[in-house]
Amino acid sequence: MVVSQLFQSIQLLPLYVAIDGGFFKDAGLSVSKQTAGSANAALSALISGSADFSVHGPEWTAVAVEKGAAVEVIASIVSRPSFWIAAAPDVKFSSISDLKGQTVVTGLMPTTSSSMLFKLLKQNGLDPSRDLTVTQVQIGSEPGPLLAGQAKFGVLYEPGLDQVASRGMKIVYSFTQMADAYTVAAVSARRNIDPDTATRFVDGLQHALQYMQSDVQGTIKIARAEFPSLPGQVVEAAVKRMIGDHIYSKSVDVTPTAFENSMATQVDLGNLKVVPKYDDVVSRRFIKTAIGETP
């Protein structure tokens, strides 16, 4: 089985734990991952059949469904906003209004971090086309412009956040303040996927999520192996922050509230016409088995 991920990130650690920790193997699957470089490319790999699953924000799947693609979201990986605003140590920040006149680096739209940034700006009366400069870069490369002094603020995922924090940047805002439940990263599949394969996959991921809550040090060990080029203390701090802030999903279930919050952002930004019906995008048929829910 092949999983196409948008980028290599601490955010997607449950997938790596399921692979490296043997949870997919225990479920009877041999699973490998490939990095697509963008959510659109990851979903395209799924639709074309070159991947069996894709991992990215559910908004991409919802947009594809709106266009008629036979895909669906089948499991949650991250169910709270998993990104923060970091700032250069010499800048003032007491509220979002302090972003006025500044340059903010963020990932390419409509990735969830940037989608929520634009929504946050709008809620605080800021027009990103007039009041500040928003520089969009390839997801995962956001630390570069911030560390190079090309921007004073950055919207960052882990491990980029703790990477810049270790270089003196300060963390000034957590997007968990905008929404407590929010489907940020999820697994998508084609609607005609073999049911037995999907059941095994979601079950393996469920066991990985449970393991991460009970064995933080074991989880950190896997994360360090997945990010060998990063200092060990950066990886450890990132994992502890993600687990401590309850960013990772506690189960594979995709709650209606978390899904609808993420879709509402896309409607606000014009990427979706309306909030899609939950059942039109999310399938719980494999989730139910994994969490022991009576069908």
Sequence and secondary structure as in RCSB ss.txt:
>XXXX:A:sequence
MVVSQLFQSIQLLPLYVAIDGGFFKDAGLSVSKQTAGSANAALSALISGSADFSVHGPEWTAVAVEKGAAVEVIA
SIVSRPSFWIAAAPDVKFSSISDLKGQTVVTGLMPTTSSSMLFKLLKQNGLDPSRDLTVTQVQIGSEPGPLLAGQ
AKFGVLYEPGLDQVASRGMKIVYSFTQMADAYTVAAVSARRNIDPDTATRFVDGLQHALQYMQSDVQGTIKIARA
EFPSLPGQVVEAAVKRMIGDHIYSKSVDVTPTAFENSMATQVDLGNLKVVPKYDDVVSRRFIKTAIGETP
>XXXX:A:secstr
 EEEESS  GGGHHHHHHHHTTHHHHTT   EEEE SSHHHHHHHHHHTS SEEEE HHHHHHHHHTT  EEEEE
EEE S   EEEE TTS  SSGGGGTT EEEEESTTSHHHHHHHHHHHHTT  TTTTSEEEEE TT THHHHHTTS
 SEEEE TTHHHHHHTTT EEEEEGGGT SS   EEEEEETTS HHHHHHHHHHHHHHHHHHHH HHHHHHHHHH
H TTS HHHHHHHHHHHHHTT B SSS   HHHHHHHHHHHHHTTSSSS   HHHHB  HHHHHHHT   
